[in-house]
Amino acid sequence: MIKKNDNMTMALEKQRGQIQDLSLKLEEIANKGMLENQQMKKEWSSLFKDNVEVLSLNVGAVQRSVVGTIETNNKRVERQNNIVVYNLQENDLNSKAKDKEEILKLLKEVSSKDLDTEIMEFFRMGKRTDNAQRARPVLIKFDNQSTKNLVLENSFRLKKSESYKMIILNQDLSIEDREQCKKLLDDKKKEIGLKDDINKWVFRIRGRPGSFHVLSYMKKNL
């Protein structure tokens, strides 16, 4: 009986040991699973965060692009009836009245019309300095786009004018549009320069803000 009891005790101890080992393994597996679960949660959280950040950046870029486009279009609308006059002589005394007189004469020579009532406003661009070597440009705002187009389309007549042959008339362009025109001219000159001397060529910007193009043709009487 004693021997049998001892054997049973040993068997119980062995089973208890096995149960403890199994419990430790189960606990180890549970802890490992928890760690893996936590790692998985961490990875998903990081991935979600990264996607949200990328999405936020994309939305921000789109918003900035839309705002930039709206601002550019607003600037073009504000300038669509304007022209800029270069090389119009600047007088020392009573310059505003003298400028108006010269502007009206200039516009009449270009358009063959009296455009006094079509002008909303005009002014010299930039601050005047005592040692200025060149006349400041004059910005003219017309009350409609048709008058502006009429003046620009007939500006070629200035080449034959004795009084105004040095005058240049241009559209009133924003900084962005001026940069676009410069790039278009540079690209066209580079293209022509690969096969010919660009000094033999004349380059002109045509079109309207947002849809400019460059015309190029050879000079006459070379």
C-alpha positions as CSV (number, residue, x, y, z in Angstrom):
1,M,0.0,0.0,0.0
2,I,2.8,2.4,0.9
3,K,4.6,1.5,-2.3
4,K,1.4,2.0,-4.3
5,N,0.8,5.3,-2.5
6,D,4.4,6.5,-3.4
7,N,3.9,5.6,-7.0
8,M,0.6,7.6,-7.2
9,T,2.3,10.5,-5.5
10,M,5.1,10.4,-8.0
11,A,2.6,10.2,-10.9
12,L,0.7,13.2,-9.5
13,E,3.9,15.2,-9.2
14,K,4.8,14.3,-12.7
15,Q,1.4,15.4,-14.0
16,R,1.6,18.6,-11.9
17,G,5.0,19.3,-13.5
18,Q,3.5,18.6,-17.0
19,I,0.6,20.9,-16.2
20,Q,2.9,23.7,-15.1
21,D,5.0,23.3,-18.2
22,L,1.8,23.4,-20.3
23,S,0.6,26.4,-18.4
24,L,3.9,28.2,-19.0
25,K,3.8,27.4,-22.7
26,L,0.2,28.6,-22.9
27,E,1.2,31.7,-21.1
28,E,4.2,32.2,-23.5
29,I,1.9,31.6,-26.5
30,A,-0.6,34.1,-25.1
31,N,2.1,36.7,-24.5
32,K,3.6,36.2,-27.9
33,G,0.1,36.5,-29.5
34,M,-0.4,39.7,-27.5
35,L,2.9,41.1,-28.7
36,E,2.1,40.2,-32.3
37,N,-1.3,41.7,-31.9
38,Q,0.2,44.9,-30.5
39,Q,2.8,44.9,-33.3
40,M,0.0,44.4,-35.9
41,K,-2.0,47.3,-34.3
42,K,1.1,49.4,-34.4
43,E,1.8,48.7,-38.0
44,W,-1.8,49.3,-39.0
45,S,-1.8,52.6,-37.0
46,S,1.4,53.7,-38.7
47,L,0.1,52.7,-42.2
48,F,-3.2,54.5,-41.5
49,K,-1.4,57.6,-40.3
50,D,0.9,57.6,-43.3
51,N,-2.0,57.3,-45.7
52,V,-3.9,60.1,-43.9
53,E,-0.8,62.3,-44.1
54,V,-0.4,61.6,-47.8
55,L,-4.0,62.3,-48.4
56,S,-3.8,65.5,-46.5
57,L,-0.8,66.6,-48.5
58,N,-2.6,65.7,-51.7
59,V,-5.7,67.6,-50.7
60,G,-3.5,70.6,-49.6
61,A,-1.7,70.6,-53.0
62,V,-5.0,70.5,-54.9
63,Q,-6.4,73.3,-52.7
64,R,-3.3,75.4,-53.4
65,S,-3.5,74.7,-57.1
66,V,-7.2,75.7,-57.2
67,V,-6.5,78.9,-55.2
68,G,-3.5,79.7,-57.5
69,T,-5.6,79.2,-60.6
70,I,-8.4,81.4,-59.2
71,E,-6.0,84.2,-58.3
72,T,-4.3,84.0,-61.7
73,N,-7.7,84.3,-63.5
74,N,-8.7,87.2,-61.3
75,K,-5.5,89.0,-62.2
76,R,-6.2,88.4,-65.9
77,V,-9.8,89.7,-65.5
78,E,-8.5,92.9,-63.8
79,R,-6.0,93.5,-66.6
80,Q,-8.0,92.4,-69.6
81,N,-8.9,96.0,-70.7
82,N,-5.5,97.5,-70.1
83,I,-2.4,98.3,-72.2
84,V,1.0,99.5,-71.3
85,V,2.7,102.3,-73.3
86,Y,6.6,102.3,-73.4
87,N,8.9,105.1,-74.3
88,L,6.3,107.9,-74.1
89,Q,8.2,111.1,-73.4
90,E,7.9,112.2,-69.7
91,N,7.7,115.9,-69.0
92,D,8.8,117.8,-66.0
93,L,5.9,120.2,-65.5
94,N,2.2,119.4,-65.4
95,S,3.1,115.9,-66.5
96,K,-0.4,114.4,-65.9
97,A,-2.1,116.9,-68.3
98,K,0.7,116.6,-70.8
99,D,0.6,112.8,-70.7
100,K,-3.1,112.8,-71.4
101,E,-2.6,115.1,-74.4
102,E,0.1,112.8,-75.8
103,I,-1.9,109.7,-75.0
104,L,-5.0,110.9,-76.9
105,K,-2.9,111.9,-79.9
106,L,-1.1,108.6,-79.8
107,L,-4.3,106.6,-79.6
108,K,-5.9,108.6,-82.4
109,E,-3.0,107.9,-84.7
110,V,-3.2,104.2,-84.0
111,S,-7.0,103.8,-84.1
112,S,-8.1,106.8,-86.2
113,K,-10.6,107.5,-83.4
114,D,-11.0,109.9,-80.5
115,L,-10.8,107.6,-77.5
116,D,-11.0,110.1,-74.7
117,T,-14.3,108.7,-73.4
118,E,-13.1,105.2,-73.6
119,I,-10.3,105.8,-71.1
120,M,-11.2,105.0,-67.5
121,E,-7.8,105.8,-66.0
122,F,-4.1,106.2,-66.9
123,F,-0.9,106.7,-64.8
124,R,2.8,106.3,-64.9
125,M,4.1,103.1,-63.5
126,G,6.8,103.3,-60.8
127,K,8.2,106.1,-58.8
128,R,9.8,109.0,-60.6
129,T,13.5,109.7,-59.9
130,D,15.5,112.8,-60.8
131,N,18.2,110.8,-62.7
132,A,15.8,108.5,-64.6
133,Q,17.3,107.9,-68.1
134,R,14.1,106.3,-69.5
135,A,10.5,107.4,-69.3
136,R,8.3,105.4,-67.0
137,P,5.7,103.2,-68.7
138,V,2.1,104.4,-68.9
139,L,-0.7,102.1,-67.9
140,I,-4.0,102.8,-69.7
141,K,-7.3,101.3,-68.5
142,F,-10.1,101.2,-71.1
143,D,-13.7,100.7,-70.2
144,N,-14.0,97.7,-72.6
145,Q,-11.9,95.0,-74.1
146,S,-12.9,95.8,-77.7
147,T,-11.1,99.2,-77.5
148,K,-8.0,97.6,-76.1
149,N,-8.0,95.0,-78.9
150,L,-8.5,97.7,-81.5
151,V,-5.5,99.7,-80.3
152,L,-3.2,96.6,-80.1
153,E,-4.3,95.3,-83.5
154,N,-3.4,98.6,-85.1
155,S,-0.2,99.2,-83.2
156,F,1.8,98.4,-86.4
157,R,0.9,101.8,-87.6
158,L,3.4,103.3,-85.2
159,K,6.3,102.1,-87.3
160,K,5.4,104.6,-89.9
161,S,4.7,107.4,-87.5
162,E,7.3,110.2,-87.3
163,S,6.2,111.2,-83.8
164,Y,5.6,107.8,-82.2
165,K,7.8,105.3,-84.0
166,M,9.7,104.6,-80.8
167,I,6.5,103.8,-78.9
168,I,5.8,100.2,-77.9
169,L,2.3,99.0,-76.9
170,N,1.8,95.8,-75.0
171,Q,-0.9,94.0,-73.0
172,D,-0.9,94.5,-69.3
173,L,0.4,91.2,-68.1
174,S,0.8,89.6,-64.7
175,I,4.1,88.4,-63.4
176,E,3.1,84.8,-64.2
177,D,2.1,85.7,-67.8
178,R,5.3,87.7,-68.4
179,E,7.3,84.7,-67.2
180,Q,5.4,82.4,-69.5
181,C,6.0,84.7,-72.5
182,K,9.7,84.9,-71.7
183,K,9.9,81.1,-71.5
184,L,8.1,80.8,-74.9
185,L,10.5,83.2,-76.5
186,D,13.5,81.6,-75.0
187,D,12.4,78.1,-76.2
188,K,11.6,79.4,-79.7
189,K,15.0,81.2,-80.0
190,K,16.7,78.0,-78.8
191,E,14.9,75.9,-81.4
192,I,15.8,78.3,-84.2
193,G,19.3,78.8,-82.9
194,L,20.0,75.1,-83.4
195,K,19.8,75.5,-87.2
196,D,20.3,79.2,-87.9
197,D,21.5,82.6,-86.6
198,I,18.6,84.0,-84.5
199,N,19.8,87.6,-85.3
200,K,18.3,86.9,-88.8
201,W,14.9,86.3,-87.2
202,V,12.1,88.3,-85.7
203,F,10.0,86.9,-82.8
204,R,6.6,88.0,-81.7
205,I,4.2,86.9,-78.9
206,R,0.6,86.4,-80.0
207,G,-2.5,85.3,-78.3
208,R,-4.1,86.2,-75.0
209,P,-3.1,85.4,-71.4
210,G,-3.2,81.7,-70.8
211,S,-2.9,80.8,-74.5
212,F,0.1,82.6,-75.9
213,H,2.2,81.4,-78.8
214,V,5.3,82.7,-80.6
215,L,5.5,83.7,-84.3
216,S,8.9,83.7,-85.9
217,Y,9.9,84.9,-89.3
218,M,13.1,86.0,-91.1
219,K,14.0,89.7,-91.3
220,K,13.6,91.4,-94.6
221,N,16.5,93.0,-96.6
222,L,19.2,91.1,-94.9
